Amino acid sequence: MLEIVSVPLPEREYEVRIGPGLLHRAGAEIAPFLHRSRVAVVTEQNVAPLHLETLSTGLAAQDIEMVSLVLPAGESTKAWPEFTRCVEWLLEQKIERRDVVIALGGGVIGDLVGFAAAVLRRGIRFVQVPTSLLAQVDSSVGGKTGINAQQGKNLIGAFHQPALVLADTDTLNTLTPRDFLSGYGEVAKYGMLGDAKFFEWLEEFGPKLLASDQSARVEAVRRSVQMKADIVLRDETEQGDRALLNLGHTFCHALEAATGYSDRLLHGEGVAIGCALAFELSSRLGLCSQEDPSRVRAHLREMGMKVDLSDINGDLPDADALLDLMGQDKKVVDGQLRFILARGIGTAFVTADVPKDAVLTLLQDALAQR
């Protein structure tokens, strides 16, 4: 049960290989990319006990030597201190330009290691081995790498495409229900932004994903990755269409900053809340019917996801402060905040023509329901 999605960027083409058992076959998958039988693996404390030995065994089957670095888990790792530690460790391991670095973990590790690979010796190859649903369908594909700053999320980074992505769907069996649902926020986003039929499929098969149905999980990852790959091919560096992938993220990034990038709000949870807010804003602006935000909210609720600001534990800033945090988003152009809104499920678009008062009122109303 192996699905392959190609990302045929000129002179930087690569494959996303999706299915069970890929960690066991990692040596055979990665060997064609190696100039010497040695790789450096960077992972984190939660992932290492679950998957590092399996990866090591898979590599050893092809006589590939592995050295590894285990970083702390959590969003706070995606910052200068651990990034510096990672780069210096890779230099200590004498990683050369023709070597391969493997990022084993979720989005935090993939983003940080990808950025390290982008700047080390002015660019070395790396392989993404995403172990979370969120990373498999989103952050491991497309070449966005980076770390967070105090001023906001992902403000420091580079575009650096992987040489290969191995999305082993067996790793999803080790996720907590909350982590799995966090990833599902990104899966549902793809249907909302550009594929109404996929959203319909998720309404029917979403419960099977939760119930660990392997074929449904492979199909959901494949369709998500294919959609992202198609958009990346049209707009690799986010000058136009690629911004569509940020549906829900303008709200999400502000909420993540407001909660200190902590486990009060996981990224995919913020995306789900952000998508619900984006559809509500679209409806209030007369862009889509009220049935669309209601349908989005109903599906996310049925899957057991966070949907409202009231689902976030603890205090939140007021609406003005949240709006200020949104102003730090990467999607600000010439001081104007761009939103991804929708004319309906599956028809998202990018616009800067959004009245500030409408956003402020939306946030005030959402906070009043807490």
C-alpha positions in Angstrom: 0.0 0.0 0.0 2.4 2.6 -1.3 1.3 5.9 -2.9 3.8 8.3 -4.5 3.3 12.0 -5.1 5.8 13.7 -7.3 6.9 17.3 -6.8 8.6 18.0 -10.1 10.3 21.3 -9.4 12.9 22.1 -12.1 16.3 20.5 -11.0 14.9 20.0 -7.5 12.3 17.3 -8.1 11.5 14.9 -5.4 9.0 12.3 -4.3 6.7 12.0 -1.3 6.3 8.3 -0.6 3.3 7.5 1.5 2.3 4.2 3.2 3.0 1.8 6.1 6.4 0.3 6.8 8.6 3.0 5.3 10.8 3.3 8.4 11.7 -0.4 8.1 12.7 0.2 4.4 14.4 3.5 5.1 17.8 2.2 4.1 16.7 1.1 0.6 14.7 4.3 0.2 17.6 6.6 1.2 20.6 4.7 -0.2 20.3 6.1 -3.7 20.9 9.6 -2.4 24.1 8.8 -0.5 27.7 9.4 -1.6 28.9 7.6 1.5 27.1 5.2 3.8 26.5 7.6 6.7 23.7 9.9 7.7 23.0 12.3 10.5 19.5 12.1 12.1 18.0 14.9 14.2 14.9 14.1 16.2 13.3 15.0 19.5 12.7 13.4 22.9 9.1 12.2 22.3 9.8 10.7 18.9 13.2 9.1 19.6 11.9 6.3 21.9 9.2 5.5 19.4 10.9 5.5 16.1 14.7 6.1 16.2 15.6 2.4 16.7 13.3 1.4 13.8 14.9 3.9 11.5 18.4 2.8 12.6 17.5 -0.8 11.9 16.1 0.1 8.5 19.3 2.0 7.6 21.5 -0.7 9.0 19.9 -3.2 6.6 21.7 -1.3 3.8 24.9 -0.9 5.9 24.2 2.8 6.5 25.8 4.2 9.6 23.7 6.6 11.6 24.6 9.4 14.1 21.8 11.1 15.9 20.9 14.2 17.9 17.9 14.3 20.2 16.5 17.8 20.9 13.8 18.7 23.4 10.2 18.3 22.3 7.8 21.2 21.8 7.3 24.4 19.9 9.9 26.2 22.1 12.6 24.1 20.4 12.0 26.0 17.2 14.1 28.9 18.1 17.7 30.2 18.0 19.2 28.2 20.9 18.3 24.7 19.7 18.8 25.7 16.0 22.4 26.8 16.9 22.9 23.5 18.8 21.7 21.6 15.8 24.0 23.4 13.3 27.0 23.1 15.5 26.4 19.4 16.1 26.2 18.8 12.4 29.5 20.6 11.9 31.0 18.5 14.7 29.9 15.4 12.9 31.8 16.7 9.8 28.7 16.6 7.7 29.7 17.5 4.1 27.9 19.1 1.3 27.1 15.8 -0.4 25.9 14.2 2.8 22.2 13.8 3.8 20.6 14.9 7.0 17.4 13.2 8.1 14.6 15.1 10.0 12.7 12.5 12.1 9.7 14.0 13.8 6.9 16.5 13.5 6.7 19.9 12.1 9.0 21.5 14.7 11.9 19.1 13.8 11.2 19.3 10.1 11.2 23.1 10.0 14.3 23.4 12.2 16.4 20.7 10.5 15.3 22.0 7.1 16.5 25.4 8.0 19.8 24.0 9.3 20.3 22.1 6.1 19.5 25.3 4.1 22.3 27.3 5.7 24.9 24.6 6.6 27.7 24.9 4.0 25.3 27.1 2.0 23.0 24.2 1.5 23.0 20.4 2.0 20.4 17.8 1.2 17.9 16.6 3.7 15.2 13.9 3.9 12.0 14.5 5.7 10.6 11.6 7.7 7.5 13.1 9.2 6.0 11.2 12.1 2.9 13.3 12.8 -0.2 13.7 10.6 0.3 17.5 10.5 3.9 17.1 9.3 2.9 14.4 6.7 0.3 16.5 5.1 1.8 20.0 5.4 5.1 21.0 6.8 7.3 18.2 5.3 6.2 19.1 1.7 7.0 22.3 -0.1 10.4 23.5 1.2 9.3 26.0 3.8 11.8 25.8 6.7 12.5 28.1 9.6 12.2 29.0 13.3 10.1 31.3 15.4 11.0 34.7 16.8 9.7 36.6 19.8 7.9 38.8 17.3 6.0 35.9 15.6 6.0 32.4 14.2 8.2 31.3 11.3 9.6 34.8 10.7 13.2 33.4 10.3 13.8 30.8 7.6 14.4 29.9 4.0 12.9 27.9 1.1 14.9 24.7 0.9 13.2 21.6 -0.7 13.9 18.1 0.7 15.5 15.4 -1.5 12.8 12.9 -0.4 9.9 12.7 2.0 9.0 9.3 3.6 5.6 9.5 5.2 5.2 6.3 7.1 1.6 6.1 8.1 2.4 3.5 10.7 3.9 6.3 12.8 0.4 7.8 13.1 -0.6 4.9 15.3 1.7 6.3 18.0 0.1 9.7 18.2 -2.2 10.8 21.0 -5.8 11.5 19.9 -5.1 15.2 20.5 -2.0 15.2 18.3 -3.8 13.2 15.5 -6.7 15.7 15.6 -4.3 18.6 15.4 -3.0 17.2 12.2 -6.5 16.7 11.0 -7.0 20.4 11.2 -4.6 20.7 8.2 -6.2 17.8 6.3 -9.7 19.4 6.6 -8.1 22.8 5.5 -7.3 21.3 2.1 -10.9 20.5 1.4 -12.0 23.9 2.6 -9.6 25.8 0.4 -9.7 24.0 -2.9 -11.5 20.7 -3.1 -15.2 20.5 -2.1 -15.3 16.8 -3.0 -12.4 16.1 -0.7 -14.3 17.9 2.1 -17.3 15.7 1.3 -15.1 12.6 1.4 -13.8 13.7 4.9 -17.3 14.2 6.2 -17.9 10.5 5.3 -14.5 9.0 6.1 -13.2 11.2 8.8 -14.4 8.8 11.6 -12.5 6.0 9.8 -9.3 8.1 10.0 -9.9 8.4 13.8 -10.5 4.6 14.0 -7.0 3.9 12.5 -8.3 2.7 9.1 -5.0 2.3 7.2 -6.3 2.7 3.7 -8.3 5.8 4.7 -5.3 7.4 6.3 -3.1 6.8 3.3 -5.7 8.2 1.0 -6.2 11.3 3.2 -2.4 12.0 3.3 -2.1 11.4 -0.5 -4.9 13.8 -1.4 -3.6 16.4 1.0 0.0 16.1 -0.3 -1.1 16.1 -3.9 -3.1 19.3 -3.4 -0.1 21.0 -1.7 2.3 19.8 -4.4 0.1 21.2 -7.1 0.0 24.6 -5.4 3.8 24.6 -4.7 4.5 23.9 -8.3 2.5 27.0 -9.3 4.0 29.2 -6.7 7.0 27.9 -4.8 7.9 31.0 -2.8 4.4 32.2 -2.0 4.0 35.2 -4.3 0.4 34.2 -5.1 -1.5 30.9 -5.0 0.6 29.3 -2.3 -0.8 31.8 0.2 -4.1 29.8 -0.1 -2.4 27.2 2.0 -2.6 29.7 4.9 -6.4 29.5 5.2 -7.1 29.9 8.9 -3.4 30.7 9.7 -3.7 34.4 10.1 -6.0 33.9 13.1 -4.1 30.8 14.1 -0.7 32.4 14.4 -2.1 35.3 16.5 -3.7 32.7 18.8 -0.5 30.7 19.0 1.5 33.9 20.0 -1.2 34.8 22.5 -0.9 31.4 24.1 2.9 31.5 24.2 3.4 28.8 21.6 2.5 26.3 24.3 0.5 23.2 24.6 -2.5 25.3 25.4 -3.1 25.4 21.7 -1.5 23.0 19.2 -0.9 24.3 15.7 -3.6 22.2 14.0 -6.1 23.2 16.7 -5.4 26.9 15.9 -5.8 26.1 12.2 -9.2 24.6 12.9 -10.3 27.6 14.9 -8.8 29.9 12.3 -10.7 28.2 9.5 -14.0 28.5 11.4 -13.3 32.2 11.9 -12.2 32.8 8.3 -15.5 31.2 7.0 -17.5 33.2 9.5 -15.8 36.4 8.4 -16.4 35.4 4.8 -20.1 35.0 5.5 -20.3 38.3 7.3 -18.8 40.0 4.3 -21.4 38.4 2.1 -18.8 36.2 0.3 -20.4 32.9 1.1 -23.6 31.6 2.6 -24.1 31.1 6.3 -24.5 27.4 5.7 -20.8 27.1 4.8 -19.4 28.2 8.2 -22.1 26.1 9.9 -21.0 23.1 7.9 -17.3 23.7 8.6 -18.0 24.0 12.3 -20.3 21.0 12.4 -17.7 18.7 10.8 -14.9 19.9 13.0 -17.1 19.4 16.1 -18.1 15.9 14.9 -14.4 15.0 14.7 -13.9 16.3 18.3 -11.8 19.4 17.4 -11.5 22.8 18.9 -13.7 25.2 17.0 -14.2 28.3 19.2 -12.0 30.7 21.2 -13.9 29.3 24.2 -12.2 25.9 23.6 -8.8 27.5 24.5 -8.0 27.1 28.2 -6.9 30.2 30.1 -7.0 33.9 29.4 -6.7 35.5 26.0 -5.8 39.1 25.0 -8.6 41.4 24.0 -9.6 41.8 20.4 -7.4 44.8 19.8 -4.3 42.9 21.1 -5.2 39.9 18.9 -5.5 42.2 15.9 -2.0 43.6 16.7 -0.6 40.1 16.8 -2.1 39.4 13.4 -0.2 42.4 12.1 3.1 40.5 12.8 2.0 37.7 10.3 4.3 37.0 7.3 1.3 37.7 5.1 1.5 41.4 5.8 2.4 43.2 2.5 3.2 46.9 2.5 1.7 47.1 5.9 -1.6 45.6 4.7 -2.7 42.3 6.2 -3.8 39.7 3.7 -6.6 37.3 4.5 -7.5 34.0 2.9 -11.3 34.0 2.7 -13.8 31.8 0.9 -16.7 32.1 -1.6 -17.7 28.6 -0.4 -16.2 25.3 0.7 -13.5 24.6 -1.8 -13.2 28.1 -3.2 -10.7 30.1 -1.1 -9.0 33.3 -2.4 -6.4 35.8 -1.1 -7.4 39.4 -0.4 -6.2 42.5 1.4 -9.6 44.2 1.0 -10.9 43.3 4.4 -12.3 46.1 6.7 -10.4 46.2 9.9 -13.6 46.9 11.8 -15.1 43.7 10.5 -12.2 41.6 11.8 -12.2 43.5 15.2 -16.0 42.9 15.6 -15.6 39.2 14.7 -12.9 38.8 17.4 -14.9 40.7 19.9 -17.9 38.5 19.3 -15.8 35.4 19.5 -14.2 36.5 22.8 -17.6 37.4 24.2 -18.7 33.8 23.9 -15.9 32.6 26.2 
